């Protein structure tokens, strides 16, 4: 992630969610109103109802799980 991307708010939570810290792999409890700036955390929250406005943020660069999904479809 570039320095310009750090601190950029990707979305705000409309519900409390559980996620894993992408570095330490420890459980996180993110409460309503939390502004998400890390794409690795944002991609874990796929339920649209958890995001203000009802739409998960989109990141133009594919995340780890997105790359896996692309690889899986290429193999078939």
C-alpha positions as CSV (number, residue, x, y, z in Angstrom):
1,X,0.0,0.0,0.0
2,X,1.4,3.4,-0.9
3,X,1.8,6.2,1.5
4,X,-1.0,8.1,-0.3
5,X,-3.4,5.2,0.3
6,X,-2.7,4.9,4.0
7,X,-5.4,6.7,6.0
8,X,-7.8,6.8,3.1
9,X,-11.3,5.8,4.3
10,X,-12.7,3.0,2.2
11,X,-16.0,2.9,4.0
12,X,-17.8,3.2,7.3
13,X,-19.4,0.3,9.2
14,X,-23.2,0.3,9.7
15,X,-23.0,-2.7,12.0
16,X,-20.6,-4.4,14.4
17,X,-18.5,-7.0,12.6
18,X,-15.8,-9.6,13.5
19,X,-12.7,-9.8,11.3
20,X,-9.1,-11.0,11.6
21,X,-6.2,-8.6,11.8
22,X,-4.4,-9.1,8.5
23,X,-0.9,-9.0,10.1
24,X,-1.3,-10.6,13.5
25,X,-4.2,-12.9,12.7
26,X,-6.0,-12.0,15.9
27,X,-9.7,-11.5,16.1
28,X,-11.0,-7.9,15.9
29,X,-14.4,-6.6,16.9
30,X,-15.2,-3.5,14.7
31,X,-18.1,-1.5,16.0
32,X,-20.7,0.6,14.2
33,X,-19.3,3.8,12.9
34,X,-15.7,2.5,12.5
35,X,-14.0,3.9,9.4
36,X,-12.1,1.2,7.6
37,X,-8.9,2.2,5.9
38,X,-7.2,-1.2,5.4
39,X,-8.2,-3.0,2.2
40,X,-7.3,-6.4,3.7
41,X,-9.9,-5.8,6.4
42,X,-12.5,-4.4,4.1
43,X,-12.4,-7.4,1.8
44,X,-13.3,-9.6,4.8
45,X,-16.6,-7.7,5.3
46,X,-18.6,-8.8,2.3
47,X,-22.2,-8.4,3.7
48,X,-23.5,-5.2,2.1
49,X,-25.7,-4.6,5.2
50,X,-22.6,-4.1,7.3
51,X,-21.6,-0.9,5.3
52,X,-23.1,2.5,5.4
53,X,-25.0,3.0,2.1
54,X,-25.3,-0.8,1.7
55,X,-22.4,-1.2,-0.6
56,X,-19.0,-2.7,0.3
57,X,-16.1,-0.6,-0.8
58,X,-14.3,-1.6,-4.0
59,X,-10.6,-1.6,-4.4
60,X,-9.1,-1.4,-7.9
61,X,-6.3,-3.7,-7.0
62,X,-7.3,-7.3,-6.3
63,X,-6.8,-8.6,-2.8
64,X,-5.3,-11.9,-1.9
65,X,-8.6,-13.8,-2.0
66,X,-9.5,-12.2,-5.3
67,X,-6.3,-13.4,-6.8
68,X,-7.0,-16.9,-5.6
69,X,-10.5,-16.8,-7.1
70,X,-9.1,-15.7,-10.5
71,X,-6.5,-18.4,-10.3
72,X,-9.1,-21.0,-9.5
73,X,-11.3,-20.0,-12.5
74,X,-8.2,-20.0,-14.8
75,X,-7.4,-23.6,-13.8
76,X,-10.9,-24.8,-14.8
